[in-house]
Amino acid sequence: MKYFTVEQVVEALKTGAARRHQIYDNFAQARYRGFTERAALFKTALEIFDQWKKAKENKTE
């Protein structure tokens, strides 16, 4: 396991160390395999990242 906290996932997304589709794939696999806590971690991280990205795009306009 590479990510243990939501913060680690969000930081990896922000820095470009991970791409959104990679994290979404991790979310889907965790959900499929029944790891509900891991799936929730990735889902929360994706939601936070999407909000951050949207706010960043709104600032540049």
Secondary structure, DSSP 8 states (H G I E B T S, - for coil): ----SHHHHHHHHHHTSS-HHHHHHHHHHHHHHT-HHHHHHHHHHHHHHHHHHHHHHHHH-
